[in-house]
Amino acid sequence: MRRPIDLHRSFVKSYAKRIAKNQKLVAQYETRVELFVEGVRNAPLNDHPLAGNLDGKRAFSITADVRVIYIETNDAIVFVDIGTHAQVYDG
């Protein structure tokens, strides 16, 4: 059984601010999330664990620069942030 995807309020806020206004990014996001739900973890998603202050979280690619940061719990996969590499890793 697949775990549902939940959207943390910080993700919803970042999505509205950084992604929703750009229809091309919205389409890319939707396509990549479909792949993610189907279980794709390698290219083009390049899913990987994070380290440092994001240790315990994972990320996958929407574009060459845009990432979704998420955590896995026993009950769900929780998307916690979305944005460019600089926005999600350095910001």
C-alpha positions, -999 to +999 in steps of 0.1 A: +000+000+000+013+034-010+015+061+016-004+092+008+013+125+001+006+153+026+015+189+020+030+207+050+018+243+054+054+255+046+053+236+013+019+251+004+032+286+011+064+281-009+045+265-038+021+295-039+050+320-038+076+303-060+058+279-084+021+286-089+025+317-109+046+299-136+024+275-156+055+258-171+068+250-135+033+239-125+032+214-154+067+201-146+058+197-109+026+177-118+045+155-142+073+148-117+050+141-088+032+116-110+065+098-115+073+100-078+039+084-069+046+057-094+078+049-075+104+064-098+134+075-078+162+077-103+164+100-134+148+123-140+138+127-103+173+121-090+158+114-055+185+116-028+189+119+010+200+152+024+227+160+049+237+188+073+208+209+086+184+189+063+196+155+076+167+131+077+150+147+047+151+137+010+148+157-022+138+151-058+142+173-089+114+192-107+138+209-130+176+212-131+174+238-103+139+233-086+136+207-058+109+192-036+121+185+000+102+158+018+102+135+048+089+100+051+068+089+081+051+056+087+018+070+076+026+094+048+052+112+027+052+149+036+063+175+012+079+202+033+094+227+008+098+235-029+120+260-046+153+265-063+185+249-050+194+282-033+159+287-018+156+252-002+192+244+007+206+278+016+174+298+025 
